[in-house]
Amino acid sequence: MTHTARRMFELLEPICLVTFFADECNEELAALGHRTYWDGYFASRAAPLGRVPAEVVHAAFYSFADGEVARHIPSAWETIPPEASVAARERGSAASLRRILGDGTADSPGLARAADLTTKAAMSAPMEGRVMYAGMRTLPVPSDPVARLWHSATMLREHRGDGHVAALVGARIGGTEAHVLSALAQGIHPAESFGRLHHLPKARLAAVMDGLRERGLVDADGRFTDAGRATGERIEALTDELAAPPYDALSPAELDELITELEPITATLVAAGSR
């Protein structure tokens, strides 16, 4: 099932990315009063957890540097209820999908079927140890097929993300270190130029790179060693393994049908860059 988990990630991720790349979600969150992109991001993504402190959001999100979450949480909730941010995220994301896909696809029986099967998988995953996923499970599933597809794809994304965090913790790879490994896996060198890293203090980045060198995961030039590459591959393999259980709820025929229905939807989104 690990192959299935990887294939489903490839098919569902472009659906989720409209939340971060397209304009509609940002516009909905700005209309509520969120002053910046990151205010809206943290408020709307963390909202299913309730009004938890910044430390809890930092722990659940895992990949942000110390202090980044606290610049937005809890201040982003002081005048805007978390429930309003969640609703705005859903409205904007569904609107983006409808615009990119066009009404013909958005209103098609195939998309509705894909939404139903994705929801069946998403609602069948184990919640234990899956903090972000469990938060999403507390939200009502939308009745509109486009919104339902986005919502359930995002549930599965958070489920996979929780598993990825577990894999990183097990490998003793911190959030910033994970971005270094991701950058190198994508062929980005120096890794410090990666978009999720370049804004961090140089002393912090130097300490992270020094730590990875001491562990033998990167070489003196800041590139993967064989051990570093193997560590990254083990983390990704375990992430796939931990992401597989939701799809056990689908029969082989249902899984084939879901993949068939999602492929043209995903192809359209990829061509548009989920924007």
C-alpha atoms as a printed R data frame, in Angstrom:
    type eleno elety resid chain resno       x      y       z
1   ATOM     1    CA   MET     A     1   0.000  0.000   0.000
2   ATOM     2    CA   THR     A     2   2.977  2.341   0.233
3   ATOM     3    CA   HIS     A     3   2.898  2.733  -3.553
4   ATOM     4    CA   THR     A     4  -0.783  3.654  -3.262
5   ATOM     5    CA   ALA     A     5  -0.034  6.248  -0.581
6   ATOM     6    CA   ARG     A     6   2.599  7.883  -2.786
7   ATOM     7    CA   ARG     A     7   0.332  7.884  -5.826
8   ATOM     8    CA   MET     A     8  -2.537  9.380  -3.842
9   ATOM     9    CA   PHE     A     9  -0.232 12.066  -2.468
10  ATOM    10    CA   GLU     A    10   0.725 12.988  -6.028
11  ATOM    11    CA   LEU     A    11  -2.930 13.168  -7.049
12  ATOM    12    CA   LEU     A    12  -4.284 15.018  -4.014
13  ATOM    13    CA   GLU     A    13  -1.505 17.498  -3.270
14  ATOM    14    CA   PRO     A    14  -2.332 19.851  -6.200
15  ATOM    15    CA   ILE     A    15  -5.917 20.049  -4.868
16  ATOM    16    CA   CYS     A    16  -4.646 21.154  -1.470
17  ATOM    17    CA   LEU     A    17  -2.105 23.622  -2.850
18  ATOM    18    CA   VAL     A    18  -4.734 26.056  -4.115
19  ATOM    19    CA   THR     A    19  -5.109 27.096  -0.475
20  ATOM    20    CA   PHE     A    20  -1.564 28.431  -0.478
21  ATOM    21    CA   PHE     A    21  -0.961 29.407  -4.104
22  ATOM    22    CA   ALA     A    22  -4.244 30.751  -5.502
23  ATOM    23    CA   ASP     A    23  -5.669 34.203  -4.741
24  ATOM    24    CA   GLU     A    24  -9.149 33.366  -3.524
25  ATOM    25    CA   CYS     A    25  -8.207 31.930  -0.137
26  ATOM    26    CA   ASN     A    26  -5.891 34.843   0.632
27  ATOM    27    CA   GLU     A    27  -8.597 37.284  -0.402
28  ATOM    28    CA   GLU     A    28 -11.174 35.615   1.852
29  ATOM    29    CA   LEU     A    29  -8.800 35.694   4.814
30  ATOM    30    CA   ALA     A    30  -7.806 39.294   4.152
31  ATOM    31    CA   ALA     A    31 -11.463 40.275   3.992
32  ATOM    32    CA   LEU     A    32 -11.866 38.921   7.528
33  ATOM    33    CA   GLY     A    33  -9.145 41.266   8.700
34  ATOM    34    CA   HIS     A    34  -5.988 39.142   8.646
35  ATOM    35    CA   ARG     A    35  -3.246 41.643   7.904
36  ATOM    36    CA   THR     A    36  -0.739 39.352   6.198
37  ATOM    37    CA   TYR     A    37  -0.590 36.062   4.332
38  ATOM    38    CA   TRP     A    38   1.052 34.396   7.326
39  ATOM    39    CA   ASP     A    39  -1.548 35.686   9.782
40  ATOM    40    CA   GLY     A    40  -4.199 33.996   7.663
41  ATOM    41    CA   TYR     A    41  -2.128 30.864   7.136
42  ATOM    42    CA   PHE     A    42  -1.469 30.185  10.800
43  ATOM    43    CA   ALA     A    43  -4.945 31.203  11.962
44  ATOM    44    CA   SER     A    44  -6.848 29.124   9.417
45  ATOM    45    CA   ARG     A    45  -4.658 26.017   9.473
46  ATOM    46    CA   ALA     A    46  -4.339 25.884  13.259
47  ATOM    47    CA   ALA     A    47  -7.966 26.786  13.974
48  ATOM    48    CA   PRO     A    48  -9.252 23.164  14.059
49  ATOM    49    CA   LEU     A    49  -7.063 22.686  17.153
50  ATOM    50    CA   GLY     A    50  -8.975 25.407  19.004
51  ATOM    51    CA   ARG     A    51  -7.447 28.431  20.701
52  ATOM    52    CA   VAL     A    52  -4.241 26.652  21.661
53  ATOM    53    CA   PRO     A    53  -1.029 28.510  22.570
54  ATOM    54    CA   ALA     A    54   1.675 29.217  20.015
55  ATOM    55    CA   GLU     A    55   3.809 26.471  21.571
56  ATOM    56    CA   VAL     A    56   1.208 23.838  20.681
57  ATOM    57    CA   VAL     A    57   0.891 25.089  17.095
58  ATOM    58    CA   HIS     A    58   4.678 25.153  16.797
59  ATOM    59    CA   ALA     A    59   4.854 21.547  17.990
60  ATOM    60    CA   ALA     A    60   2.069 20.359  15.675
61  ATOM    61    CA   PHE     A    61   3.332 22.193  12.575
62  ATOM    62    CA   TYR     A    62   6.914 21.135  13.407
63  ATOM    63    CA   SER     A    63   8.709 22.703  10.451
64  ATOM    64    CA   PHE     A    64   8.751 26.365  11.472
65  ATOM    65    CA   ALA     A    65  11.720 27.980  13.184
66  ATOM    66    CA   ASP     A    66  11.561 29.061  16.819
67  ATOM    67    CA   GLY     A    67   9.473 32.200  17.222
68  ATOM    68    CA   GLU     A    68   7.793 32.127  13.800
69  ATOM    69    CA   VAL     A    69   4.443 30.848  15.049
70  ATOM    70    CA   ALA     A    70   4.402 33.239  18.009
71  ATOM    71    CA   ARG     A    71   4.478 36.205  15.650
72  ATOM    72    CA   HIS     A    72   0.974 35.230  14.498
73  ATOM    73    CA   ILE     A    73  -0.640 33.057  17.205
74  ATOM    74    CA   PRO     A    74  -2.640 33.943  19.268
75  ATOM    75    CA   SER     A    75  -2.787 37.542  17.984
76  ATOM    76    CA   ALA     A    76  -4.406 36.414  14.707
77  ATOM    77    CA   TRP     A    77  -7.374 35.119  16.736
78  ATOM    78    CA   GLU     A    78  -7.869 38.099  18.996
79  ATOM    79    CA   THR     A    79 -10.430 39.787  16.766
80  ATOM    80    CA   ILE     A    80 -11.239 36.987  14.302
81  ATOM    81    CA   PRO     A    81 -12.760 33.756  15.654
82  ATOM    82    CA   PRO     A    82 -10.948 30.583  14.532
83  ATOM    83    CA   GLU     A    83 -14.232 29.281  13.118
84  ATOM    84    CA   ALA     A    84 -14.423 32.254  10.762
85  ATOM    85    CA   SER     A    85 -10.892 31.643   9.498
86  ATOM    86    CA   VAL     A    86 -11.621 27.964   8.826
87  ATOM    87    CA   ALA     A    87 -14.762 28.853   6.891
88  ATOM    88    CA   ALA     A    88 -12.917 31.485   4.849
89  ATOM    89    CA   ARG     A    89 -10.186 28.990   3.979
90  ATOM    90    CA   GLU     A    90 -12.779 26.489   2.767
91  ATOM    91    CA   ARG     A    91 -14.709 29.086   0.728
92  ATOM    92    CA   GLY     A    92 -11.588 30.449  -0.919
93  ATOM    93    CA   SER     A    93 -10.079 27.060  -1.681
94  ATOM    94    CA   ALA     A    94 -13.311 25.757  -3.214
95  ATOM    95    CA   ALA     A    95 -13.646 28.920  -5.294
96  ATOM    96    CA   SER     A    96 -10.093 28.472  -6.592
97  ATOM    97    CA   LEU     A    97 -10.766 24.884  -7.576
98  ATOM    98    CA   ARG     A    98 -13.996 25.808  -9.349
99  ATOM    99    CA   ARG     A    99 -12.271 28.611 -11.283
100 ATOM   100    CA   ILE     A   100  -9.304 26.475 -12.357
101 ATOM   101    CA   LEU     A   101 -11.327 23.377 -13.234
102 ATOM   102    CA   GLY     A   102 -14.234 25.184 -14.862
103 ATOM   103    CA   ASP     A   103 -17.897 24.503 -14.200
104 ATOM   104    CA   GLY     A   104 -17.955 21.542 -16.585
105 ATOM   105    CA   THR     A   105 -15.515 19.562 -14.456
106 ATOM   106    CA   ALA     A   106 -16.537 21.063 -11.114
107 ATOM   107    CA   ASP     A   107 -20.168 20.035 -11.637
108 ATOM   108    CA   SER     A   108 -19.402 16.649 -13.192
109 ATOM   109    CA   PRO     A   109 -20.457 13.274 -11.755
110 ATOM   110    CA   GLY     A   110 -16.793 12.231 -11.888
111 ATOM   111    CA   LEU     A   111 -15.695 14.972  -9.499
112 ATOM   112    CA   ALA     A   112 -18.590 14.198  -7.161
113 ATOM   113    CA   ARG     A   113 -17.585 10.539  -7.149
114 ATOM   114    CA   ALA     A   114 -13.955 11.460  -6.498
115 ATOM   115    CA   ALA     A   115 -15.091 13.637  -3.590
116 ATOM   116    CA   ASP     A   116 -17.153 10.802  -2.121
117 ATOM   117    CA   LEU     A   117 -14.346  8.251  -2.346
118 ATOM   118    CA   THR     A   118 -11.739 10.675  -1.020
119 ATOM   119    CA   THR     A   119 -14.045 11.405   1.898
120 ATOM   120    CA   LYS     A   120 -14.539  7.701   2.568
121 ATOM   121    CA   ALA     A   121 -10.782  7.259   2.831
122 ATOM   122    CA   ALA     A   122 -10.240 10.448   4.820
123 ATOM   123    CA   MET     A   123 -12.869  9.591   7.414
124 ATOM   124    CA   SER     A   124 -11.469  6.088   7.908
125 ATOM   125    CA   ALA     A   125  -7.946  6.904   9.051
126 ATOM   126    CA   PRO     A   126  -6.795  6.241  12.628
127 ATOM   127    CA   MET     A   127  -6.580  9.405  14.735
128 ATOM   128    CA   GLU     A   128  -4.188  8.245  17.450
129 ATOM   129    CA   GLY     A   129  -1.029 10.341  17.375
130 ATOM   130    CA   ARG     A   130  -2.393 12.432  14.470
131 ATOM   131    CA   VAL     A   131  -2.965 15.832  16.030
132 ATOM   132    CA   MET     A   132  -3.547 17.943  12.913
133 ATOM   133    CA   TYR     A   133  -5.654 15.251  11.268
134 ATOM   134    CA   ALA     A   134  -7.748 14.803  14.410
135 ATOM   135    CA   GLY     A   135  -8.426 18.533  14.435
136 ATOM   136    CA   MET     A   136  -9.635 18.392  10.837
137 ATOM   137    CA   ARG     A   137 -11.864 15.421  11.655
138 ATOM   138    CA   THR     A   138 -13.811 17.607  14.098
139 ATOM   139    CA   LEU     A   139 -14.966 19.884  11.262
140 ATOM   140    CA   PRO     A   140 -18.184 19.223   9.334
141 ATOM   141    CA   VAL     A   141 -17.732 17.703   5.886
142 ATOM   142    CA   PRO     A   142 -19.056 20.138   3.242
143 ATOM   143    CA   SER     A   143 -22.041 19.137   1.143
144 ATOM   144    CA   ASP     A   144 -20.791 20.841  -2.033
145 ATOM   145    CA   PRO     A   145 -18.703 18.286  -3.980
146 ATOM   146    CA   VAL     A   146 -15.894 20.721  -4.828
147 ATOM   147    CA   ALA     A   147 -15.565 21.869  -1.228
148 ATOM   148    CA   ARG     A   148 -15.862 18.272  -0.047
149 ATOM   149    CA   LEU     A   149 -13.044 17.158  -2.340
150 ATOM   150    CA   TRP     A   150 -10.794 19.941  -1.051
151 ATOM   151    CA   HIS     A   151 -11.743 19.289   2.584
152 ATOM   152    CA   SER     A   152 -11.115 15.547   2.400
153 ATOM   153    CA   ALA     A   153  -7.893 15.938   0.420
154 ATOM   154    CA   THR     A   154  -6.716 18.357   3.105
155 ATOM   155    CA   MET     A   155  -7.661 15.890   5.847
156 ATOM   156    CA   LEU     A   156  -5.485 13.291   4.138
157 ATOM   157    CA   ARG     A   157  -2.704 15.841   3.702
158 ATOM   158    CA   GLU     A   158  -2.700 16.585   7.425
159 ATOM   159    CA   HIS     A   159  -2.825 12.849   8.193
160 ATOM   160    CA   ARG     A   160   0.230 12.318   6.013
161 ATOM   161    CA   GLY     A   161   1.904 15.343   7.574
162 ATOM   162    CA   ASP     A   162   1.413 13.979  11.073
163 ATOM   163    CA   GLY     A   163   3.053 10.738   9.964
164 ATOM   164    CA   HIS     A   164   5.900 12.667   8.353
165 ATOM   165    CA   VAL     A   165   6.526 14.473  11.637
166 ATOM   166    CA   ALA     A   166   6.654 11.117  13.424
167 ATOM   167    CA   ALA     A   167   9.188  9.859  10.873
168 ATOM   168    CA   LEU     A   168  11.320 12.980  11.320
169 ATOM   169    CA   VAL     A   169  11.218 12.733  15.112
170 ATOM   170    CA   GLY     A   170  12.239  9.088  14.908
171 ATOM   171    CA   ALA     A   171  15.192 10.001  12.714
172 ATOM   172    CA   ARG     A   172  16.126 12.914  15.021
173 ATOM   173    CA   ILE     A   173  15.655 15.414  12.206
174 ATOM   174    CA   GLY     A   174  14.303 18.778  13.362
175 ATOM   175    CA   GLY     A   175  12.039 21.043  11.354
176 ATOM   176    CA   THR     A   176  14.773 23.277   9.954
177 ATOM   177    CA   GLU     A   177  16.964 20.251   9.270
178 ATOM   178    CA   ALA     A   178  14.050 18.695   7.373
179 ATOM   179    CA   HIS     A   179  13.979 21.712   5.064
180 ATOM   180    CA   VAL     A   180  17.706 21.268   4.398
181 ATOM   181    CA   LEU     A   181  17.182 17.622   3.460
182 ATOM   182    CA   SER     A   182  14.211 18.578   1.270
183 ATOM   183    CA   ALA     A   183  16.224 21.265  -0.507
184 ATOM   184    CA   LEU     A   184  19.105 18.892  -1.211
185 ATOM   185    CA   ALA     A   185  16.721 16.185  -2.413
186 ATOM   186    CA   GLN     A   186  15.353 18.726  -4.905
187 ATOM   187    CA   GLY     A   187  18.863 19.547  -6.118
188 ATOM   188    CA   ILE     A   188  18.960 22.988  -4.482
189 ATOM   189    CA   HIS     A   189  22.474 24.032  -3.486
190 ATOM   190    CA   PRO     A   190  23.355 25.713  -1.289
191 ATOM   191    CA   ALA     A   191  20.429 24.453   0.755
192 ATOM   192    CA   GLU     A   192  20.396 27.725   2.667
193 ATOM   193    CA   SER     A   193  19.001 29.425  -0.458
194 ATOM   194    CA   PHE     A   194  15.798 27.344  -0.255
195 ATOM   195    CA   GLY     A   195  12.671 29.456   0.160
196 ATOM   196    CA   ARG     A   196  11.826 27.998   3.564
197 ATOM   197    CA   LEU     A   197  15.336 28.685   4.842
198 ATOM   198    CA   HIS     A   198  16.878 31.781   3.303
199 ATOM   199    CA   HIS     A   199  15.064 34.223   5.623
200 ATOM   200    CA   LEU     A   200  16.342 32.602   8.806
201 ATOM   201    CA   PRO     A   201  19.235 34.141  10.780
202 ATOM   202    CA   LYS     A   202  22.590 33.157   9.317
203 ATOM   203    CA   ALA     A   203  23.845 31.982  12.714
204 ATOM   204    CA   ARG     A   204  20.850 29.655  13.053
205 ATOM   205    CA   LEU     A   205  21.402 28.194   9.566
206 ATOM   206    CA   ALA     A   206  25.120 27.749  10.218
207 ATOM   207    CA   ALA     A   207  24.383 25.853  13.434
208 ATOM   208    CA   VAL     A   208  21.940 23.557  11.623
209 ATOM   209    CA   MET     A   209  24.412 22.823   8.819
210 ATOM   210    CA   ASP     A   210  27.208 22.215  11.342
211 ATOM   211    CA   GLY     A   211  25.001 19.749  13.196
212 ATOM   212    CA   LEU     A   212  24.220 17.848  10.000
213 ATOM   213    CA   ARG     A   213  27.943 17.735   9.155
214 ATOM   214    CA   GLU     A   214  28.796 16.393  12.609
215 ATOM   215    CA   ARG     A   215  26.262 13.607  12.078
216 ATOM   216    CA   GLY     A   216  27.752 12.808   8.679
217 ATOM   217    CA   LEU     A   217  24.567 13.690   6.775
218 ATOM   218    CA   VAL     A   218  26.090 16.505   4.682
219 ATOM   219    CA   ASP     A   219  29.676 17.020   3.581
220 ATOM   220    CA   ALA     A   220  31.978 20.011   3.942
221 ATOM   221    CA   ASP     A   221  30.432 21.587   0.829
222 ATOM   222    CA   GLY     A   222  26.918 21.253   2.231
223 ATOM   223    CA   ARG     A   223  25.873 18.429  -0.096
224 ATOM   224    CA   PHE     A   224  24.347 15.073   0.770
225 ATOM   225    CA   THR     A   225  26.622 12.302   1.921
226 ATOM   226    CA   ASP     A   226  25.505  8.756   1.168
227 ATOM   227    CA   ALA     A   227  24.286  8.524   4.765
228 ATOM   228    CA   GLY     A   228  22.332 11.750   4.426
229 ATOM   229    CA   ARG     A   229  20.671 10.657   1.222
230 ATOM   230    CA   ALA     A   230  19.797  7.290   2.772
231 ATOM   231    CA   THR     A   231  18.325  9.036   5.820
232 ATOM   232    CA   GLY     A   232  16.103 11.189   3.623
233 ATOM   233    CA   GLU     A   233  14.952  8.176   1.649
234 ATOM   234    CA   ARG     A   234  14.121  6.241   4.832
235 ATOM   235    CA   ILE     A   235  12.047  9.154   6.118
236 ATOM   236    CA   GLU     A   236  10.096  9.379   2.870
237 ATOM   237    CA   ALA     A   237   9.535  5.622   2.762
238 ATOM   238    CA   LEU     A   238   8.231  5.591   6.334
239 ATOM   239    CA   THR     A   239   6.030  8.610   5.569
240 ATOM   240    CA   ASP     A   240   4.450  6.662   2.711
241 ATOM   241    CA   GLU     A   241   3.996  3.618   4.946
242 ATOM   242    CA   LEU     A   242   2.308  5.668   7.674
243 ATOM   243    CA   ALA     A   243   0.078  7.415   5.102
244 ATOM   244    CA   ALA     A   244  -1.314  4.144   3.723
245 ATOM   245    CA   PRO     A   245  -4.011  3.134   6.276
246 ATOM   246    CA   PRO     A   246  -6.792  5.481   5.047
247 ATOM   247    CA   TYR     A   247  -6.858  3.738   1.679
248 ATOM   248    CA   ASP     A   248  -7.532  0.370   3.288
249 ATOM   249    CA   ALA     A   249 -11.135  1.577   3.518
250 ATOM   250    CA   LEU     A   250 -11.444  1.483  -0.284
251 ATOM   251    CA   SER     A   251 -11.888 -1.709  -2.263
252 ATOM   252    CA   PRO     A   252  -9.448 -2.273  -5.132
253 ATOM   253    CA   ALA     A   253 -12.212 -1.295  -7.571
254 ATOM   254    CA   GLU     A   254 -12.977  1.895  -5.636
255 ATOM   255    CA   LEU     A   255  -9.300  2.813  -5.483
256 ATOM   256    CA   ASP     A   256  -8.925  2.315  -9.240
257 ATOM   257    CA   GLU     A   257 -12.050  4.399  -9.807
258 ATOM   258    CA   LEU     A   258 -10.763  7.179  -7.548
259 ATOM   259    CA   ILE     A   259  -7.420  7.319  -9.336
260 ATOM   260    CA   THR     A   260  -9.163  7.370 -12.730
261 ATOM   261    CA   GLU     A   261 -11.441 10.239 -11.697
262 ATOM   262    CA   LEU     A   262  -8.667 12.245 -10.056
263 ATOM   263    CA   GLU     A   263  -6.106 12.028 -12.853
264 ATOM   264    CA   PRO     A   264  -7.687 14.603 -15.213
265 ATOM   265    CA   ILE     A   265  -8.571 16.879 -12.284
266 ATOM   266    CA   THR     A   266  -5.001 16.813 -11.023
267 ATOM   267    CA   ALA     A   267  -3.577 17.288 -14.525
268 ATOM   268    CA   THR     A   268  -5.594 20.491 -14.933
269 ATOM   269    CA   LEU     A   269  -4.431 21.801 -11.556
270 ATOM   270    CA   VAL     A   270  -0.794 20.931 -12.230
271 ATOM   271    CA   ALA     A   271  -0.943 22.717 -15.574
272 ATOM   272    CA   ALA     A   272  -2.253 25.794 -13.778
273 ATOM   273    CA   GLY     A   273   0.264 25.529 -10.954
274 ATOM   274    CA   SER     A   274  -2.696 25.293  -8.551
275 ATOM   275    CA   ARG     A   275  -3.062 29.057  -8.989
